[in-house]
């Protein structure tokens, strides 16, 4: 239960922190819009076959490529998911909280829901998307960069940046600006990587 409580608390704290900047920005400049819709938390209507297919292909691509990228890491201990060690009920709930809320939803709100939308509105889709994806990549190497080789840092940075770019493409070009598709892809990708850690496959 300690792990479950810790995961719930971590999810609440990280979500709160990642929502804070978008909320302040919205409160100052965009209060005429509904906050959740403004950051892309809205239904995708209608759900087109192209969105479903591209999302499924993206998920499979991210998971398969991610497996090989994880093999380049100096140790799986650098991954946040190493705190999970089995599949009992409290751990499964903790994994869901971690995968879909602490990291998945929090990061999608900040990067695709806030940064990408603001940058794209001022710089255009390509430049805005590139900038947010590079920032997304930087976030994922900053914590273990001091203990990894330059080549590993470059591989992880490139991999996560490409993911960030494609997730934004799916949201903005196929889902009418909703971040729900990228959130689900992100969450399931996190579940996959966590499962690899628990099974000692990386």
C-alpha positions in Angstrom: 0.0 0.0 0.0 3.0 2.3 0.5 3.8 2.1 -3.2 0.2 2.8 -4.1 0.0 5.8 -1.8 3.4 7.1 -3.1 2.2 6.7 -6.7 -1.0 8.5 -6.0 0.8 11.4 -4.2 3.4 11.6 -6.9 0.7 11.7 -9.6 -1.1 14.5 -7.9 2.0 16.6 -7.3 3.4 16.2 -10.8 0.1 16.8 -12.5 -0.3 19.9 -10.4 3.1 21.2 -11.2 2.8 20.6 -14.9 -0.7 22.2 -15.0 0.4 25.2 -13.0 2.2 27.1 -15.8 -0.5 26.5 -18.4 -3.2 27.5 -15.9 -1.4 30.8 -15.0 -0.9 31.6 -18.7 -4.6 30.8 -19.4 -5.8 32.9 -16.4 -3.9 35.9 -17.6 -4.5 35.8 -21.3 -7.2 33.4 -22.3 -9.9 33.2 -19.7 -12.6 33.7 -22.3 -12.0 30.1 -23.3 -12.7 27.0 -21.2 -9.4 25.8 -19.7 -9.7 22.1 -20.4 -10.6 22.7 -24.1 -7.8 25.3 -24.3 -5.2 22.7 -23.4 -6.7 20.0 -25.6 -8.6 17.9 -23.1 -11.7 17.4 -25.3 -13.5 14.7 -27.2 -12.4 13.8 -30.7 -15.5 13.9 -32.8 -15.7 12.0 -35.0 -13.1 9.4 -34.4 -11.7 8.8 -37.9 -10.2 5.5 -39.1 -7.0 7.3 -40.0 -6.6 8.5 -36.5 -7.1 5.0 -35.0 -4.7 3.4 -37.5 -2.0 6.0 -37.2 -2.2 5.9 -33.4 -1.9 2.2 -33.3 1.0 2.2 -35.7 2.7 4.9 -33.6 2.2 3.0 -30.4 3.7 -0.2 -31.9 6.6 1.8 -33.4 7.3 3.6 -30.1 7.2 0.4 -28.1 9.4 -1.6 -30.5 11.9 1.1 -31.0 11.9 2.0 -27.3 12.9 -1.5 -26.4 16.1 -1.2 -28.5 16.8 2.3 -27.2 16.5 1.0 -23.6 19.2 -1.5 -24.3 21.6 1.4 -24.8 21.1 2.7 -21.3 24.0 2.1 -18.8 21.5 0.5 -16.4 17.7 0.1 -16.1 18.1 1.7 -12.7 18.0 5.2 -14.4 14.4 4.5 -15.3 11.7 5.8 -13.0 9.7 2.6 -13.5 12.3 0.5 -11.6 10.3 1.1 -8.4 7.8 -1.5 -9.7 8.9 -5.1 -9.1 5.8 -7.3 -9.6 2.2 -7.4 -10.8 0.1 -7.6 -7.6 -3.0 -5.5 -7.4 -1.6 -2.4 -5.6 1.4 -2.4 -8.0 -0.9 -2.6 -11.1 -2.9 0.3 -9.9 0.4 2.2 -9.1 1.6 1.4 -12.6 -1.6 2.8 -14.1 -1.3 6.0 -12.0 2.4 6.4 -13.0 1.9 5.6 -16.7 -1.3 7.5 -17.5 -1.4 10.3 -15.0 2.0 11.1 -13.4 3.9 11.0 -16.6 1.5 10.5 -19.5 -1.2 13.1 -18.8 1.1 15.6 -17.0 3.6 15.6 -19.9 0.9 15.8 -22.6 -0.7 18.7 -20.9 2.5 20.7 -20.7 4.1 19.8 -24.0 1.3 19.0 -26.5 -1.5 20.8 -24.7 0.3 24.0 -23.8 3.8 24.5 -25.3 3.0 23.0 -28.8 -0.3 25.0 -29.2 1.2 28.3 -28.1 4.3 27.8 -30.2 2.4 26.7 -33.3 0.0 29.6 -33.0 3.0 32.0 -33.2 5.6 30.2 -35.3 3.5 27.8 -37.5 3.1 24.1 -37.2 6.5 22.8 -38.3 8.7 25.2 -36.3 6.4 25.2 -33.2 6.3 21.4 -33.2 10.0 21.0 -33.6 10.7 23.3 -30.7 8.3 21.6 -28.3 9.6 18.2 -29.4 13.2 19.2 -28.7 12.2 20.4 -25.2 10.4 17.1 -24.7 13.5 15.3 -25.7 15.7 17.4 -23.4 13.4 16.6 -20.4 14.0 12.9 -20.9 17.8 13.1 -20.8 18.4 15.7 -18.2 18.1 13.3 -15.2 20.6 10.6 -16.3 22.8 12.5 -18.7 25.6 12.8 -16.1 26.0 9.0 -15.9 25.5 8.1 -19.6 27.8 8.4 -22.6 27.3 11.1 -25.2 26.1 8.5 -27.7 23.4 7.2 -25.3 22.3 10.8 -24.6 22.0 11.5 -28.3 20.1 8.3 -29.0 17.6 8.9 -26.2 17.2 12.6 -27.0 16.6 11.8 -30.7 14.1 9.0 -29.9 12.0 11.1 -27.4 12.1 14.2 -29.6 10.8 12.2 -32.6 8.1 10.8 -30.4 7.2 14.3 -29.2 6.9 15.5 -32.8 4.7 12.6 -34.0 2.4 12.9 -31.0 1.8 16.5 -31.7 1.2 15.7 -35.4 -1.4 13.1 -34.4 -3.2 15.6 -32.0 -3.1 18.6 -34.2 -3.5 17.1 -37.7 -5.7 14.1 -37.0 -7.6 14.7 -33.7 -8.7 18.4 -34.1 -6.3 19.6 -31.4 -7.3 17.0 -28.7 -4.5 15.6 -26.7 -6.5 12.5 -25.8 -4.8 10.3 -28.5 -1.3 11.3 -27.5 -2.2 10.8 -23.8 -3.4 7.2 -24.5 -0.3 6.4 -26.7 2.0 7.9 -24.1 0.3 6.0 -21.3 0.3 2.6 -23.0 4.0 3.1 -24.0 4.8 3.7 -20.4 3.0 0.5 -19.4 5.0 -1.4 -22.0 8.3 0.0 -20.8 7.4 -0.7 -17.1 6.5 -4.3 -18.0 9.9 -4.7 -19.6 11.5 -3.5 -16.4 9.5 -5.8 -14.1 10.2 -8.8 -16.4 14.0 -7.9 -16.4 13.9 -7.6 -20.2 16.0 -4.4 -20.2 
